Amino acid sequence: MTIMTTTEFAKNIKKTLDRLEFGGEEIILVRNKNKIARIIPGSPHLTAIEAMGDIYRTLAPEAAEGWLEDSRLEGKVAAETRDPWAS
């Protein structure tokens, strides 16, 4: 666990986030001698539920049903996709 001031954090944000991401360090931010935040590393891999968690219950039921039906139609999605780098 590393304790740093918010000023230190602001000046070294990239290095600090690298330490968090790659070193797995927990960071405590202090402002005016008060601990104001604790930053902890996230999981390196997300499950489908975690990745799509923000979508849950945001679609109208009709849209969700249509999405589900479209995903099960063989060949429909593949026919609609294209390679954006193809000339």
CNS distance restraints for C-alpha pairs under 8 A (distance, minus, plus):
assign (resid   1 and name CA) (resid  25 and name CA) 5.90 0.50 0.50
assign (resid   1 and name CA) (resid  26 and name CA) 4.73 0.50 0.50
assign (resid   1 and name CA) (resid  27 and name CA) 5.80 0.50 0.50
assign (resid   1 and name CA) (resid  28 and name CA) 7.26 0.50 0.50
assign (resid   2 and name CA) (resid  25 and name CA) 7.13 0.50 0.50
assign (resid   2 and name CA) (resid  26 and name CA) 6.24 0.50 0.50
assign (resid   2 and name CA) (resid  27 and name CA) 4.89 0.50 0.50
assign (resid   2 and name CA) (resid  28 and name CA) 6.07 0.50 0.50
assign (resid   3 and name CA) (resid  27 and name CA) 5.94 0.50 0.50
assign (resid   3 and name CA) (resid  28 and name CA) 4.68 0.50 0.50
assign (resid   3 and name CA) (resid  29 and name CA) 6.07 0.50 0.50
assign (resid   3 and name CA) (resid  30 and name CA) 7.12 0.50 0.50
assign (resid   4 and name CA) (resid   8 and name CA) 6.19 0.50 0.50
assign (resid   4 and name CA) (resid   9 and name CA) 6.62 0.50 0.50
assign (resid   4 and name CA) (resid  27 and name CA) 7.35 0.50 0.50
assign (resid   4 and name CA) (resid  28 and name CA) 6.28 0.50 0.50
assign (resid   4 and name CA) (resid  29 and name CA) 5.28 0.50 0.50
assign (resid   4 and name CA) (resid  30 and name CA) 6.02 0.50 0.50
assign (resid   5 and name CA) (resid   9 and name CA) 6.26 0.50 0.50
assign (resid   5 and name CA) (resid  29 and name CA) 5.47 0.50 0.50
assign (resid   5 and name CA) (resid  30 and name CA) 4.62 0.50 0.50
assign (resid   5 and name CA) (resid  31 and name CA) 5.85 0.50 0.50
assign (resid   6 and name CA) (resid  10 and name CA) 6.05 0.50 0.50
assign (resid   6 and name CA) (resid  29 and name CA) 5.75 0.50 0.50
assign (resid   6 and name CA) (resid  30 and name CA) 5.96 0.50 0.50
assign (resid   6 and name CA) (resid  31 and name CA) 5.93 0.50 0.50
assign (resid   7 and name CA) (resid  11 and name CA) 6.20 0.50 0.50
assign (resid   8 and name CA) (resid  12 and name CA) 6.08 0.50 0.50
assign (resid   9 and name CA) (resid  13 and name CA) 5.24 0.50 0.50
assign (resid   9 and name CA) (resid  16 and name CA) 6.83 0.50 0.50
assign (resid   9 and name CA) (resid  29 and name CA) 7.64 0.50 0.50
assign (resid  12 and name CA) (resid  16 and name CA) 6.00 0.50 0.50
assign (resid  13 and name CA) (resid  17 and name CA) 6.00 0.50 0.50
assign (resid  14 and name CA) (resid  18 and name CA) 6.12 0.50 0.50
assign (resid  15 and name CA) (resid  19 and name CA) 6.23 0.50 0.50
assign (resid  16 and name CA) (resid  20 and name CA) 6.23 0.50 0.50
assign (resid  17 and name CA) (resid  21 and name CA) 5.99 0.50 0.50
assign (resid  18 and name CA) (resid  22 and name CA) 5.64 0.50 0.50
assign (resid  18 and name CA) (resid  23 and name CA) 7.22 0.50 0.50
assign (resid  19 and name CA) (resid  23 and name CA) 4.75 0.50 0.50
assign (resid  19 and name CA) (resid  24 and name CA) 6.58 0.50 0.50
assign (resid  19 and name CA) (resid  25 and name CA) 6.06 0.50 0.50
assign (resid  20 and name CA) (resid  24 and name CA) 4.94 0.50 0.50
assign (resid  20 and name CA) (resid  25 and name CA) 4.78 0.50 0.50
assign (resid  20 and name CA) (resid  26 and name CA) 6.46 0.50 0.50
assign (resid  20 and name CA) (resid  27 and name CA) 7.37 0.50 0.50
assign (resid  20 and name CA) (resid  40 and name CA) 7.14 0.50 0.50
assign (resid  20 and name CA) (resid  41 and name CA) 5.59 0.50 0.50
assign (resid  21 and name CA) (resid  25 and name CA) 7.62 0.50 0.50
assign (resid  21 and name CA) (resid  41 and name CA) 5.99 0.50 0.50
assign (resid  21 and name CA) (resid  42 and name CA) 7.64 0.50 0.50
assign (resid  24 and name CA) (resid  40 and name CA) 7.80 0.50 0.50
assign (resid  24 and name CA) (resid  41 and name CA) 5.62 0.50 0.50
assign (resid  25 and name CA) (resid  40 and name CA) 7.07 0.50 0.50
assign (resid  25 and name CA) (resid  41 and name CA) 6.78 0.50 0.50
assign (resid  26 and name CA) (resid  38 and name CA) 7.18 0.50 0.50
assign (resid  26 and name CA) (resid  39 and name CA) 5.83 0.50 0.50
assign (resid  26 and name CA) (resid  40 and name CA) 4.76 0.50 0.50
assign (resid  26 and name CA) (resid  41 and name CA) 6.57 0.50 0.50
assign (resid  27 and name CA) (resid  38 and name CA) 5.74 0.50 0.50
assign (resid  27 and name CA) (resid  39 and name CA) 5.04 0.50 0.50
assign (resid  27 and name CA) (resid  40 and name CA) 6.53 0.50 0.50
assign (resid  28 and name CA) (resid  35 and name CA) 6.82 0.50 0.50
assign (resid  28 and name CA) (resid  36 and name CA) 7.68 0.50 0.50
assign (resid  28 and name CA) (resid  37 and name CA) 5.80 0.50 0.50
assign (resid  28 and name CA) (resid  38 and name CA) 4.51 0.50 0.50
assign (resid  28 and name CA) (resid  39 and name CA) 6.33 0.50 0.50
assign (resid  29 and name CA) (resid  35 and name CA) 5.86 0.50 0.50
assign (resid  29 and name CA) (resid  36 and name CA) 5.82 0.50 0.50
assign (resid  29 and name CA) (resid  37 and name CA) 5.12 0.50 0.50
assign (resid  29 and name CA) (resid  38 and name CA) 6.27 0.50 0.50
assign (resid  29 and name CA) (resid  39 and name CA) 7.93 0.50 0.50
assign (resid  30 and name CA) (resid  34 and name CA) 5.33 0.50 0.50
assign (resid  30 and name CA) (resid  35 and name CA) 4.42 0.50 0.50
assign (resid  30 and name CA) (resid  36 and name CA) 5.66 0.50 0.50
assign (resid  30 and name CA) (resid  37 and name CA) 7.25 0.50 0.50
assign (resid  31 and name CA) (resid  35 and name CA) 6.53 0.50 0.50
assign (resid  31 and name CA) (resid  36 and name CA) 6.61 0.50 0.50
assign (resid  46 and name CA) (resid  50 and name CA) 5.71 0.50 0.50
assign (resid  46 and name CA) (resid  51 and name CA) 5.93 0.50 0.50
assign (resid  47 and name CA) (resid  51 and name CA) 6.18 0.50 0.50
assign (resid  48 and name CA) (resid  52 and name CA) 5.94 0.50 0.50
assign (resid  49 and name CA) (resid  53 and name CA) 5.43 0.50 0.50
assign (resid  52 and name CA) (resid  56 and name CA) 6.88 0.50 0.50
assign (resid  54 and name CA) (resid  58 and name CA) 7.61 0.50 0.50
assign (resid  55 and name CA) (resid  59 and name CA) 6.93 0.50 0.50
assign (resid  59 and name CA) (resid  63 and name CA) 6.13 0.50 0.50
assign (resid  59 and name CA) (resid  64 and name CA) 5.93 0.50 0.50
assign (resid  60 and name CA) (resid  64 and name CA) 6.25 0.50 0.50
assign (resid  61 and name CA) (resid  65 and name CA) 6.15 0.50 0.50
assign (resid  62 and name CA) (resid  66 and name CA) 6.22 0.50 0.50
assign (resid  63 and name CA) (resid  67 and name CA) 6.08 0.50 0.50
assign (resid  64 and name CA) (resid  68 and name CA) 6.13 0.50 0.50
assign (resid  65 and name CA) (resid  69 and name CA) 6.14 0.50 0.50
assign (resid  66 and name CA) (resid  70 and name CA) 6.05 0.50 0.50
assign (resid  67 and name CA) (resid  71 and name CA) 6.15 0.50 0.50
assign (resid  68 and name CA) (resid  72 and name CA) 6.58 0.50 0.50
assign (resid  69 and name CA) (resid  73 and name CA) 6.61 0.50 0.50
assign (resid  70 and name CA) (resid  76 and name CA) 7.31 0.50 0.50
assign (resid  70 and name CA) (resid  77 and name CA) 7.35 0.50 0.50
assign (resid  71 and name CA) (resid  77 and name CA) 7.22 0.50 0.50
assign (resid  73 and name CA) (resid  77 and name CA) 7.55 0.50 0.50
assign (resid  75 and name CA) (resid  79 and name CA) 5.93 0.50 0.50
assign (resid  76 and name CA) (resid  80 and name CA) 6.55 0.50 0.50
assign (resid  77 and name CA) (resid  81 and name CA) 6.39 0.50 0.50
